[in-house]
Amino acid sequence: MKNINPSEISSILRKKLENFNLEENTKEILNIGNVIEVRDGIVRVYGLNDVFYGEILQFNNNIYGIVLNIEEDSIISALFENINNVKEGDKVKKTNKFLTINVGKSMLGRIVNTLGKPIDGKGKLEGDLFEIPLEREAPGVIYRQPVYEPFYTGIKFIDSMIPIGKGQRELIIGDRQTGKTTIAIDTIINQKQFYNTNNPVYCIYVSIGQKNSSLANVIKILEENDALKYTIIVSSNSSETPLMQVFAPFTGTSIGEYFRDIGKHVLIIYDDLSKHAVSYREISLLLKRPPGREAYPGDVFFLHSRLLERSAKIIENDNIFSKMNGFPKSIKKYIKSGGSLTALPIIETKEGDISSYIPTNVISITDGQIFLEKDLFNSGVRPAINDSISVSRVGGAAQIYSMKKVSGTLKLNQAQYKELEAFSSFGSDLDEKTEKMIKKGKLNVELLKQDANNPYKISYQIAVIYLCSQDIIIPLNKIKKFEKEYLKFLKKEKNELLKKIDNGFWNEEIINDLNKVIKKVLKSV
């Protein structure tokens, strides 16, 4: 090693400092910090100044985290991926950016992770992509319109008694293995009938903390029913970090908002927000935030409310809508009013307890709930919906005239049937009128049953629901056969009649035609 003469030191230092820019170098120093502690994907960083909450940090090897705590002498960040590849002493850089993803129409039919990266092995996303923030302010009241346009699930029970409208948030709640995901998937499959129309409904399925096998089964069902082409799947499975699971529904919502803001109709399913809350609790406890009820952090309600409030039916006024705040610059020229984002969040209960913390939170945020009961499921009633607890706060406003007419008293009749059935279990003698009501209630239960992955068009639903108001004398074990032959006959011989019903028409002529078909089919069964 060459020795340096002390007399040369001053000249060497002069040369080194000649081009030194104090402002630029100070800025660079302030933008770089060091990892001083790593624990379960939570990283403490020292030396970063001027960071802001929610800012993205870049670690070595292109590993990213997000600022979640800002303390007096350090900041705490959570890592998205590769938590084992960050070590004490690693350098950390500020990015001065919030969390964003790239969104575009090429996402349809694809499976992406929380960061918007494709994970289905089909290559990169093509076409125009727009950078969208994951956190956005929900549309204000002035930009929303009342929920009145029907959103069809294809499920007789729901579309007749618990109607959902575009822009609504309807909770699906129930114990494990009661058919919650099946209802959501059937709703996606039912949107296939609108795919080639002027008003297609794009679907987003957000899988949070699910096993890979469960998600694979969902994908298989969608592919078999040709429903994947208008669906985007956001996956954050149980093996990923809690942070990826916490932000997965926000990724799905941002994708949905992109389509909504260009004037399209969107359905988003969060499967499920119970696991989402658990992931958020895990991060909060690791951050040493004070635990509250059931050890959940106090802001878990805010987490779900700011997520679900973003679902809305937008006013049909381009001039007013374009003034809404929060639009990314990249899509401003494409925005169009009149779109909607409809949410079906899923919550899992324990032993039917809907009074625990997370279920009560989400019930209070949403516009109604579909409650699935384990006892009904085990007794063979599918879908296993409890009609007394289930409700839609939009109600008949989201139904066409023909459905309103045939289903008006159905929920009340079924509630009376349940009361009478419970009374009859005591073994007392029943009068003829009561026995008739119980028989009719049992027949209606059979008519409202529906196989999985077999959604009905609205005209078929109305034709079947009309049967619930008629005094049909037929054994319960022959109801399914009768319904099949009835719909088959209508499809073959009464296509024009179905079109009228589909368009909301309902009059004496339609009723007479249906009565004739019922009599004819009854003779053949």
C-alpha positions, 0 to 999 in steps of 0.5 A: 500500500502506497504511503501518503506524505502528511504534506500531501493530505491537504491537497488531496482533501482540497481536491475531494471537496472541490465538487462537493455539493452540501445540499445534494449530499445532505439530501442523500444522507437524509434519504438513507437509513439503516435497519437496526432490528428485524422481527417477524417481518417488522423492521425498525429503521434508524436514520431516515428523516422526513418520512411520512405514514404509509410511505414505501421504503426500499430495502436491499435486493428490491424488497419493499416495506411500508411505514406504519409507525413513526417514533421519536428516534426511529421508524417501524416498517412492515415488509410485503415479501421476502421477510427473511432476506432483510438483516440488521445493518442493511441500507434503507431508502426513501421512495417518497411514494404511496402504495400504488398498483398498475391497473388496466383492462388486460387484468380481466381473466388474470390472477394477481397478487396484492402488488398487482403482479400476475401470478398465473404464469400467463406473462406480463399484463399487456395494453394500457396500464394506469397507476392507481393508489390503493388508498383513496377517499370514498365518493362523497354524497354529492357523487352518489345516487340512490341504489335502485338498479337491480343486481341479479345474483341468480339465486331465487331466495336472494333476488326475491326476498333479499334483493341487492342493487348496484352500488350496495354492500350486502354482507354474506355471513355464517359459520364455516362450511355453510355455503358462503363462497358458493353464493359469491361464486354463483353471483359471478357466474350469473353475470355471464348473461350480461357479458356481451351486452352494453352493460357488462358486469366485471367481477373481482374476487379477493381471496384473503388468507385462503389455502391454495387448494381452496382458491384453485377450486374457485378458479376451476369452477369459474373456468368450467362455467366460462366466467373467468374471462370477465373476472379478476382474482386478487390472491393473498394466500395463508402462506403470505405475510400478514401485510399482503393479506391486509392490503389485498382487499384494497388492491381489489377495490382499487381495480374495481374503482378503475372500472367504475370510474370509466363508467362500468359496473363492477362486483367485488367479493372479499373472501373473507374479512374475518381473516383480514381482521386477524391479519391486521390484528397480527400486525398491530400486536407486532407493532405493540399497539394497544389491544382492545376488544378480543385483542383487535386494535381499536381502528379495525372498524375504521379499516373496514369502513374506509374499505367498504365505503368506496362501494357506490353507484355513481351519479350520471353526470360527467361534469359533476363527477369529473370534479371528484377528488382523488382521480389519478392523473393518468385516467382523468381523460377516461373517466365517465359517470354512471358506473357502480361498485357493488360489494359482497363482503364475507364474514365467518362466525363461530357457532352462529354468534353474530354478536362478536366484534368483527361481525357486528362491525361489518353488519353496521357498515353494510346495507344488509346481510345474508345469514347462512345457518348451519342447521339449515345446511345440515338438513339439506336446505341449499342455499341455507339462508335464514330468512328471518335474520337476513335483510336488505336495507334497499328492499323493493327499490332494487326489484323490477315490477314483475318480481315485486308482484310475485314476491311481495308477501313471500317473506312474511308467509315463510316467517309465519310458516316457521312459527307454525312449524315450531308450534306444531312440534309440540304435538298438539292438534292443528286445524285445517287452515294451519295444516294447509299453511305448513304444507304450503311453507314446506313446498315453498322451501323446496321451490326455493332450493337451488343447486350450486353453480346453477344461477337462474335468469330473472324470468325463470326466477319469477316464474318459479316464485309465482308457484309459491303463491299458488295452491299446487298439490304435489308431493314434496319429492316431485317438486324438483322434477316439476320445476325442471319440466315447468321451466323446460316447457316455458323455455321451449313454448313460451319464450316471448312470455319470458321476455315480457317478464324479464322486462318487468311486465306483469298483468292478467294475461301473463298470469293466465298464461302461467296458470295454463302452463302449470296445469299442463305440466302438473298432468305430466308429472 
